[in-house]
Structures are given as C-alpha cells and as structure tokens.
Amino acid sequence: MKTTEYLKKYKDQIIFSLLLIYIIVLGFGVIGELFNIEWILNFPLFKL
C-alpha cells in the first residue's frame, strides 16, 4: 500500500488523533500554568 493511499484511507483517524494529542498537550500546559508546576513548565515544548 502506498503512502498516499494510506493517508486517504485513514485521513479521518489521523486528523482525530492529532487533534486529541493537541488537546492533551494544551491541557497539560494549562494545568502547569494554573498551578505553577515547574516540572511541566520546564518541558522543551513549553519553552518555545
């Protein structure tokens, strides 16, 4: 199966998975900011 066929077949699941990961990371960052949890705020992702 080619990559383009794979992406066309599973496009909805891939988009949903990326959205879910984004929401989890966003929520993690919000919790870190609200409660001032330093080990969360020290992640390289939140230092950009």
N, C-alpha and C positions, 0 to 999 in steps of 0.2 A: 504494500500500500504506500503510495507516495505521500509526501508531507502535505501537499495541498489538499488531497482527498481526505486525509486525516483531519485537517483543520476544518474543512467544510462539514464533515460528518459530525464532529464533536464541538462545533463552534459555540453552541449554547452552554454546554457544560464548562468549557474553558473560560468563557466570559463570566459565568456564575462563580466559578472557583476564584478567579482573580478579584471579583467584587467582594467575595467573602473574606479573602485574605486582606484586602484593603480595609474593610470594616474592622476586622480584628486588630490590625496594626494601629489603626486610628483610635480605637477604643483603648488599647494598651497605652498609647501616648497620652490620651486624655486622663486616664487614671493616674499615670505618672505625674502629670502636671497638677492635677487637683490635690493629690495627697503628698506632693513633693517627694516622690520616691526616687532617690538618686540613682539607684542601680538601673532603673528603667530609663531615666533621662541620660544615662551615660552610654546607651547604645549608639553605635555609629550612625544609625538611621535617623535618630532624632537630633544629631549634631550637624546636620546639613544646613 
